[in-house]
Amino acid sequence: MQFMHKDETIILLMLESIDKIMIYTIGLENANSFEADTKCFDATIMNFIVLGEAVGKLSGQFKDRHSNIDWSKINAFRNVLAHDYFGIYPAEVWEIIQKDIPKLKTDLESI
């Protein structure tokens, strides 16, 4: 059962990254203000990358048991951010922050 402890630690890391994303974007009104705040934008993108990296370290058994979360989508988004930085659409990232991040946080907290 050692993998369970590792998975729990990874989930805590993911929750920490989500909290940072939420803190960094508090007070921003829209995608334009998000993009204009370059420190916030860069820090947020880095935490999305951390989220995706963490998913890759979760055990297959863990991801199978919690298949309600689209692990592959999180990892795929990380790949876009890490490998196509200049192809990032701030409005798309902003929408993910507004719609998907709160749900992901709730889902991870329920684990």
C-alpha positions as YAML, in Angstrom:
chain: A
units: angstrom
residues:
- id: 1
  name: MET
  ca: [0.00, 0.00, 0.00]
- id: 2
  name: GLN
  ca: [3.02, 2.29, -0.27]
- id: 3
  name: PHE
  ca: [1.68, 3.73, -3.54]
- id: 4
  name: MET
  ca: [-1.33, 5.09, -1.65]
- id: 5
  name: HIS
  ca: [0.89, 7.28, 0.54]
- id: 6
  name: LYS
  ca: [2.73, 8.53, -2.56]
- id: 7
  name: ASP
  ca: [-0.57, 9.24, -4.31]
- id: 8
  name: GLU
  ca: [-1.88, 11.11, -1.26]
- id: 9
  name: THR
  ca: [1.25, 13.26, -1.21]
- id: 10
  name: ILE
  ca: [0.83, 14.02, -4.91]
- id: 11
  name: ILE
  ca: [-2.81, 14.99, -4.41]
- id: 12
  name: LEU
  ca: [-1.75, 17.39, -1.64]
- id: 13
  name: LEU
  ca: [0.80, 18.91, -4.02]
- id: 14
  name: MET
  ca: [-1.91, 19.29, -6.66]
- id: 15
  name: LEU
  ca: [-4.21, 21.01, -4.15]
- id: 16
  name: GLU
  ca: [-1.38, 23.36, -3.24]
- id: 17
  name: SER
  ca: [-0.93, 24.28, -6.91]
- id: 18
  name: ILE
  ca: [-4.67, 24.84, -7.29]
- id: 19
  name: ASP
  ca: [-4.68, 27.10, -4.23]
- id: 20
  name: LYS
  ca: [-1.82, 29.11, -5.72]
- id: 21
  name: ILE
  ca: [-3.67, 29.48, -9.02]
- id: 22
  name: MET
  ca: [-6.73, 30.72, -7.17]
- id: 23
  name: ILE
  ca: [-4.72, 33.13, -5.00]
- id: 24
  name: TYR
  ca: [-2.78, 34.53, -7.95]
- id: 25
  name: THR
  ca: [-5.94, 35.25, -9.90]
- id: 26
  name: ILE
  ca: [-8.04, 36.78, -7.09]
- id: 27
  name: GLY
  ca: [-9.09, 40.26, -8.02]
- id: 28
  name: LEU
  ca: [-8.52, 39.84, -11.73]
- id: 29
  name: GLU
  ca: [-11.66, 40.64, -13.66]
- id: 30
  name: ASN
  ca: [-11.18, 38.85, -16.95]
- id: 31
  name: ALA
  ca: [-8.76, 37.24, -19.37]
- id: 32
  name: ASN
  ca: [-7.36, 40.61, -20.40]
- id: 33
  name: SER
  ca: [-6.40, 41.60, -16.87]
- id: 34
  name: PHE
  ca: [-5.04, 38.09, -16.34]
- id: 35
  name: GLU
  ca: [-2.82, 38.37, -19.41]
- id: 36
  name: ALA
  ca: [-1.74, 41.92, -18.52]
- id: 37
  name: ASP
  ca: [-0.44, 40.84, -15.11]
- id: 38
  name: THR
  ca: [2.60, 39.01, -16.46]
- id: 39
  name: LYS
  ca: [3.89, 37.81, -13.08]
- id: 40
  name: CYS
  ca: [0.51, 36.35, -12.24]
- id: 41
  name: PHE
  ca: [0.15, 34.87, -15.70]
- id: 42
  name: ASP
  ca: [3.57, 33.21, -15.62]
- id: 43
  name: ALA
  ca: [3.13, 31.92, -12.05]
- id: 44
  name: THR
  ca: [-0.28, 30.52, -12.90]
- id: 45
  name: ILE
  ca: [1.00, 28.76, -16.01]
- id: 46
  name: MET
  ca: [3.83, 27.25, -13.95]
- id: 47
  name: ASN
  ca: [1.32, 25.85, -11.46]
- id: 48
  name: PHE
  ca: [-0.74, 24.34, -14.27]
- id: 49
  name: ILE
  ca: [2.46, 22.64, -15.43]
- id: 50
  name: VAL
  ca: [3.04, 21.36, -11.89]
- id: 51
  name: LEU
  ca: [-0.52, 19.96, -11.88]
- id: 52
  name: GLY
  ca: [0.10, 18.07, -15.10]
- id: 53
  name: GLU
  ca: [3.47, 16.78, -13.92]
- id: 54
  name: ALA
  ca: [1.85, 15.54, -10.72]
- id: 55
  name: VAL
  ca: [-0.77, 13.61, -12.67]
- id: 56
  name: GLY
  ca: [2.02, 11.76, -14.44]
- id: 57
  name: LYS
  ca: [3.37, 10.60, -11.08]
- id: 58
  name: LEU
  ca: [0.08, 9.18, -9.79]
- id: 59
  name: SER
  ca: [-0.21, 5.41, -9.85]
- id: 60
  name: GLY
  ca: [-2.36, 3.81, -12.51]
- id: 61
  name: GLN
  ca: [-4.43, 2.11, -9.81]
- id: 62
  name: PHE
  ca: [-5.17, 5.46, -8.20]
- id: 63
  name: LYS
  ca: [-6.24, 7.05, -11.49]
- id: 64
  name: ASP
  ca: [-8.39, 4.02, -12.29]
- id: 65
  name: ARG
  ca: [-10.12, 4.24, -8.89]
- id: 66
  name: HIS
  ca: [-10.82, 7.94, -9.45]
- id: 67
  name: SER
  ca: [-11.77, 7.85, -13.11]
- id: 68
  name: ASN
  ca: [-14.31, 10.65, -12.61]
- id: 69
  name: ILE
  ca: [-11.35, 13.02, -13.01]
- id: 70
  name: ASP
  ca: [-10.05, 13.43, -16.55]
- id: 71
  name: TRP
  ca: [-6.38, 12.83, -15.74]
- id: 72
  name: SER
  ca: [-5.34, 12.68, -19.38]
- id: 73
  name: LYS
  ca: [-6.88, 16.09, -20.08]
- id: 74
  name: ILE
  ca: [-4.91, 17.65, -17.21]
- id: 75
  name: ASN
  ca: [-1.70, 16.08, -18.48]
- id: 76
  name: ALA
  ca: [-2.43, 17.11, -22.08]
- id: 77
  name: PHE
  ca: [-2.98, 20.73, -21.00]
- id: 78
  name: ARG
  ca: [0.39, 20.61, -19.22]
- id: 79
  name: ASN
  ca: [2.01, 19.49, -22.46]
- id: 80
  name: VAL
  ca: [0.50, 22.37, -24.40]
- id: 81
  name: LEU
  ca: [1.66, 24.88, -21.79]
- id: 82
  name: ALA
  ca: [5.16, 23.45, -21.49]
- id: 83
  name: HIS
  ca: [5.87, 22.88, -25.17]
- id: 84
  name: ASP
  ca: [3.86, 25.58, -26.94]
- id: 85
  name: TYR
  ca: [4.22, 28.53, -24.55]
- id: 86
  name: PHE
  ca: [3.77, 31.10, -27.31]
- id: 87
  name: GLY
  ca: [0.62, 29.32, -28.48]
- id: 88
  name: ILE
  ca: [-1.19, 29.79, -25.16]
- id: 89
  name: TYR
  ca: [-4.52, 31.57, -25.35]
- id: 90
  name: PRO
  ca: [-5.04, 33.55, -22.12]
- id: 91
  name: ALA
  ca: [-8.82, 33.50, -22.60]
- id: 92
  name: GLU
  ca: [-8.76, 29.70, -22.70]
- id: 93
  name: VAL
  ca: [-6.61, 29.50, -19.55]
- id: 94
  name: TRP
  ca: [-8.88, 32.04, -17.85]
- id: 95
  name: GLU
  ca: [-11.95, 29.94, -18.66]
- id: 96
  name: ILE
  ca: [-10.27, 26.85, -17.20]
- id: 97
  name: ILE
  ca: [-9.44, 28.79, -14.04]
- id: 98
  name: GLN
  ca: [-13.03, 29.97, -13.71]
- id: 99
  name: LYS
  ca: [-14.85, 26.74, -14.61]
- id: 100
  name: ASP
  ca: [-12.60, 23.72, -14.20]
- id: 101
  name: ILE
  ca: [-10.23, 24.55, -11.34]
- id: 102
  name: PRO
  ca: [-12.93, 24.90, -8.64]
- id: 103
  name: LYS
  ca: [-14.44, 21.55, -9.65]
- id: 104
  name: LEU
  ca: [-11.03, 19.86, -9.74]
- id: 105
  name: LYS
  ca: [-10.31, 21.21, -6.27]
- id: 106
  name: THR
  ca: [-13.60, 19.82, -4.97]
- id: 107
  name: ASP
  ca: [-12.97, 16.46, -6.62]
- id: 108
  name: LEU
  ca: [-9.45, 16.20, -5.20]
- id: 109
  name: GLU
  ca: [-10.57, 17.26, -1.73]
- id: 110
  name: SER
  ca: [-13.22, 14.55, -1.75]
- id: 111
  name: ILE
  ca: [-10.52, 11.92, -2.27]
...
